Amino acid sequence: MNRGAVAEISLTSIAHNLRCIKKVVKNRPVIPVVKADAYGHGAVKVSKTLAEEGVPCVAVAYTGEAIELREAGIDIPIMVLFERKDIKDFFDFGLIPVIHDVDTALSISSEAEKRNTSIKVHVKVDTGMGRAGLSGSKIIKDLLEISEMNGIELVGLLSHFSEADLSERSYAFLQIERFNKIREMLSKKIGRKIFSHMANSAAVLAFEGAHLDAVRPGLMLYGYSPFQKSEGFGELNRDVRSQKLKIECDKSGSIELKPAMKVKTKFLCIRNLPSGSSISYGRTFITNRKSRIGVLPLGYADGYNRLFSNNAEVLVKGKRAPVVGRVCMDLTMTDLTDIKGVTEKDEVVIMGKQGKEIITAYELAYKTNTIPYEILTSLGGKSKKDYV
Ligand SMILES: *Cc1c(COP(=O)(O)O)cnc(C)c1O
């Protein structure tokens, strides 16, 4: 099949990025987040690599994702961040649920009793994300109630920052303050310290006070920093064309993350068109010279956003070729007129390096007013994968 693109995933880069994270957090346990098929990189292969690198646990969003990993032979602990319904699966597949409410805890407890077993759980508290977790004035009461339920071993406490890029730091400080207060009160009541984790990638990079007992990064693992601004530490050199992804960290020196995904394709065909030819739906591009137009076998159905119409570039022979006309469902056109000697056999890079040029997920995100997370999950998610 000629459709779409191939996402070339570098597992070596992912292992490298994990080592960078460990360096920044001074060897605290890292719980890598591999939800959404490891941000489009393929959760099975990525988790295998991470397990070989010795991570204590990986985190997914839903049980279905965890089951896929179990069925692929991954036997390290798997934390399930959001599932509330498929409770039996936690037991059948040996998963670690994150509990968000007392009712779910009750169901898990009665399932454990029925099976005459116990299950380790982590509980999430909402410190300001407003998405999931125990909240309100009864947090401590609820936590205690959960900790005393039969068959439930409360082994961890977590929360999540509402700023993926810490652009509003004062709110992050407020959240960590709330979280610290809760875990101290809980520890006092249950008479032991509770294993606590809160840091996403942004907090790993720029908020040492949030590293606590473990960290939970996602994006960094895949080679990108959530920072897109040019002030403050943890900053990224935010020239969208920059080849450097060197990041200055708070206190721990600098690290260099390596983007792990390259997305490439081949031409469907190259057409020679006269001046005045209109290209694609809506005639939004009309050639003003004799032109060579490359037709690519991918479109928005393959995760190549329609907002790239007349707006993005691809790499051919190490040079940038503009996308011309509207991106279609299955096809995209690119103007090759300024690049000499292109043949239908040449590789076309949608994202990643070719020669001296690079197109990063930041650049594509910037052009479509979104974040690298969405670029990686949509392009990677829809592409065939090739591991190197
Ligand atoms: C996605 C997610 C993370 C990882 O966030 P990044 O910004 O990718 O580092 C951590 N914790 C939870 C609960 C998440 O949902």
The ligand as an ORCA input file, in Angstrom:
! r2SCAN-3c Opt
* xyz 0 1
  C      -0.252     13.284     30.119
  C       0.016     13.270     31.568
  C       1.331     13.422     32.044
  C       2.515     13.763     31.161
  O       2.464     15.109     30.748
  P       3.619     15.756     29.817
  O       3.268     17.179     29.739
  O       3.530     15.041     28.504
  O       4.908     15.489     30.485
  C       1.540     13.263     33.412
  N       0.498     12.997     34.254
  C      -0.773     12.877     33.818
  C      -1.863     12.604     34.804
  C      -1.061     13.026     32.467
  O      -2.317     12.937     32.036
*
